[in-house]
Amino acid sequence: MSTDYKYHIDIVAKCGLFAFLAALLLVGSANAYQVALKDGTKIKFVAYRTTETRLLYTDEHNHESSIPLSSIDLDRTQQLNAEEHPPLILPGMTVQPPARGSDHGSR
């Protein structure tokens, strides 16, 4: 094999690896939760827990932070996370029952 051909194969392989890693990052960020604050700010995070008064969360860069639960717009936050699995459930949120299919109607 020529040196140019080996170089070309090496570049193609590295580009493929880069594309694969970039796709993994995009998929990971798609699974992030969002919280809407009463001042309009939105915060994205990948993991969370709560205390009686605070939301403690970890962002996509593995930084941990916390905010008071009283600063969260619960209705807007619930709307932002309606499709997340598992769902984001914070103290004070009303849990929506699963939608019923048409074959489960009253008889």
Buried (B, 14 or more C-beta within 10 A) or exposed (E): EEEEEEEEEEEEEEEEEEEEEEEEEEEEEEEBBBBBBEEEEEBEBBEBEBEEEBBBBBBBEEEEEBBEBEEBBBEBBBEBBEEEEEEBEBEEBEEEEEEEEEEEEEE
